[in-house]
Amino acid sequence: MREGRDAVLRAECFLCGREHGGGAVCEACSADLPWWDSSHACPRCALPVASAGECGACLRVPPPIERCHALFDYAFPVPQLVQGLKYGQALELAPWLGLRLCDRLPVEASWDAVIPVPLHPARLRERGFNQAVELARPLARTRAAPLAGDELLRVRATPAQAGLSARVRRGNLRGAFQAAGRLPWRHVLVVDDVMTTGATLMALADALKAAGVARVDAVVVARTPAP
């Protein structure tokens, strides 16, 4: 009975509720989403730029992430999608979003591993799932790349980051991630739901590079405006 009910839910658009041919979001709602424009974004931090190339901040202090891609700008109704997956347990959104993350990435790109941003064990027990893992799974499968598991851990719990400045976020996340020994990968792709200041992704990239990774790319569902 549950499987039949879930099938019906998956045939309804998460945003407008209309029944359609399948997938979490119908074509009409998808067309109206605020898709991120890579041609007018810094390739390293994904923020808008006036001209092609890296932004001034990334030129002055290059971040540990080489390339960052986003699916959407964090504008209506994207928060509804992100929060529906993260807090509403609308897991039917994950395959739809994960495959579109895959489409966002360069066709010729490949990685030694796809790494979902880890949750602290206490947060994982509380939530019951890691939304980054759910997003990364269809992406890794489609690109035939290994999906990382316990190779990277969130060893320190951090307070909720919403509303905090970039400086405070960076301080909170310093040392939050740790690799389980030396990693065999040279080039990896990190997956997360939202990039705000970039503090989480940068802290994770630092931990990966400390464990032997040479290059870290990232892809996120949504990029917020400059904080």
C-alpha positions in Angstrom: 0.0 0.0 0.0 2.8 2.4 0.9 4.6 1.7 -2.4 1.5 2.6 -4.4 1.0 5.8 -2.4 4.6 6.8 -3.0 4.2 6.2 -6.7 1.3 8.5 -6.8 3.2 11.2 -4.9 6.1 10.9 -7.3 3.7 11.5 -10.2 2.6 14.9 -8.7 4.8 18.0 -9.0 6.3 18.9 -5.7 5.9 22.6 -6.4 2.4 22.9 -8.0 0.8 19.6 -7.1 -0.3 18.8 -10.7 -0.1 15.3 -11.9 2.4 14.9 -14.8 4.5 12.3 -16.6 6.9 11.6 -13.8 9.7 13.0 -11.7 9.4 15.3 -8.7 8.9 18.6 -10.6 6.9 19.1 -13.8 8.3 20.7 -16.9 6.3 23.9 -16.5 7.7 24.5 -13.0 11.1 23.4 -14.0 11.2 26.0 -16.8 10.4 28.7 -14.3 13.1 27.9 -11.8 16.0 30.4 -11.3 18.7 28.4 -13.1 22.2 29.4 -12.2 24.1 31.1 -15.1 27.7 29.8 -15.3 28.6 32.3 -18.0 28.3 35.2 -15.5 29.7 33.5 -12.4 33.1 33.1 -10.8 34.3 29.5 -11.6 35.7 29.1 -8.1 33.0 30.5 -5.8 30.0 30.6 -8.1 29.1 34.2 -7.3 28.0 36.5 -10.1 30.7 38.5 -11.8 30.6 41.4 -14.3 33.0 39.8 -16.7 34.3 36.3 -17.4 36.9 34.9 -15.0 37.5 34.7 -11.3 36.2 37.3 -9.0 38.5 39.7 -7.1 38.2 37.8 -3.8 39.2 34.5 -5.4 42.1 36.1 -7.2 43.4 37.7 -4.0 43.0 34.5 -1.9 42.5 31.4 -4.1 40.1 29.0 -2.3 40.9 25.3 -2.0 38.1 24.5 -4.5 39.2 24.7 -8.1 35.7 24.7 -9.7 32.3 25.2 -8.2 29.0 24.6 -10.1 25.5 25.4 -9.0 22.1 24.3 -10.2 20.0 27.3 -9.1 20.2 30.7 -7.6 18.8 30.6 -4.1 15.6 32.4 -5.0 11.9 31.5 -5.0 10.9 28.7 -5.1 14.3 27.0 -4.6 14.1 27.3 -0.8 11.0 25.2 -1.0 12.9 22.4 -2.8 15.9 22.6 -0.5 13.9 22.6 2.7 11.5 20.0 1.4 14.4 17.6 0.9 16.3 18.6 4.0 13.6 18.9 6.6 10.4 17.6 5.1 11.9 14.2 4.1 10.7 14.6 0.6 13.2 12.2 -0.7 11.5 11.9 -4.1 13.3 15.3 -4.8 16.8 13.7 -4.5 16.9 11.7 -7.7 15.4 14.6 -9.7 17.9 17.1 -8.3 20.8 14.7 -8.4 20.4 14.0 -12.1 20.2 17.7 -12.8 23.3 18.3 -10.9 24.9 15.7 -13.1 23.6 17.6 -16.2 25.1 20.8 -14.9 28.6 19.4 -14.8 30.9 19.4 -17.9 30.3 16.3 -20.0 34.0 15.5 -20.3 34.8 15.9 -16.5 35.6 12.8 -14.4 36.5 12.3 -10.8 38.1 9.6 -8.7 35.3 9.9 -6.1 32.1 11.8 -5.4 32.0 13.0 -1.8 28.7 14.1 -0.1 29.3 16.6 2.7 29.2 14.5 5.8 26.8 15.1 8.7 28.0 14.8 12.3 26.7 11.4 13.6 24.4 13.1 16.1 22.8 15.2 13.4 22.5 12.1 11.2 20.7 10.1 13.9 18.4 13.1 14.5 17.5 13.5 10.8 17.7 9.9 9.7 19.4 10.6 6.4 22.0 12.9 4.8 20.5 14.9 2.0 23.9 15.3 0.4 24.3 11.5 0.1 20.8 11.3 -1.5 21.8 14.0 -4.0 25.2 12.5 -4.7 24.0 8.9 -5.2 22.3 9.4 -8.7 25.1 11.7 -9.8 27.8 9.2 -8.9 25.9 6.3 -10.5 25.3 8.3 -13.8 29.0 9.4 -14.0 30.3 5.9 -13.0 32.3 7.4 -10.1 32.7 5.8 -6.7 30.5 7.3 -4.0 32.6 8.0 -0.9 31.4 6.6 2.5 33.3 6.7 5.7 36.6 7.9 4.2 35.8 11.4 5.4 34.1 12.2 8.7 32.5 15.2 10.4 34.3 14.8 13.7 33.1 17.9 15.4 29.5 19.1 15.8 28.9 22.7 14.8 26.0 25.0 15.7 23.4 26.0 13.1 25.1 28.3 10.6 22.1 30.2 9.4 22.4 34.0 9.9 26.1 33.8 10.9 28.8 35.9 9.2 31.4 34.3 7.0 34.1 34.8 9.6 32.1 33.1 12.3 31.1 30.3 10.0 34.8 29.7 9.1 35.7 29.6 12.8 32.9 27.2 13.7 33.9 24.8 10.9 37.7 24.8 11.4 38.7 21.2 12.1 35.2 19.9 11.7 36.1 17.4 9.0 38.8 14.7 9.1 39.9 12.0 6.7 40.2 8.4 7.9 43.9 8.3 6.9 45.6 9.1 3.6 43.2 9.2 0.7 43.9 7.4 -2.7 42.1 10.0 -4.8 43.7 12.8 -6.8 40.6 14.6 -8.1 37.2 14.6 -6.3 33.8 16.2 -6.5 32.1 17.4 -3.4 28.3 17.6 -3.3 26.1 19.7 -1.0 22.6 21.3 -1.1 23.3 25.0 -0.5 26.4 27.2 -0.6 26.1 30.4 1.4 29.5 31.7 2.5 31.3 28.6 1.3 32.7 27.9 4.7 31.5 24.3 4.8 32.9 23.4 1.4 36.2 25.2 2.1 36.7 23.4 5.4 35.9 20.1 3.7 38.3 20.8 0.8 41.1 21.7 3.3 40.6 18.3 5.0 40.7 16.5 1.7 43.8 18.3 0.5 45.5 17.6 3.9 44.8 13.9 3.2 46.5 13.9 -0.2 43.8 15.0 -2.7 45.3 17.3 -5.3 42.1 18.9 -6.7 38.6 19.5 -5.3 35.6 20.5 -7.4 32.1 21.2 -6.0 28.5 21.2 -7.1 25.6 22.5 -5.1 21.8 22.6 -5.6 21.7 26.4 -4.9 24.1 29.3 -4.5 22.9 32.2 -2.3 23.7 35.8 -3.1 26.9 37.3 -1.7 26.5 37.4 2.1 
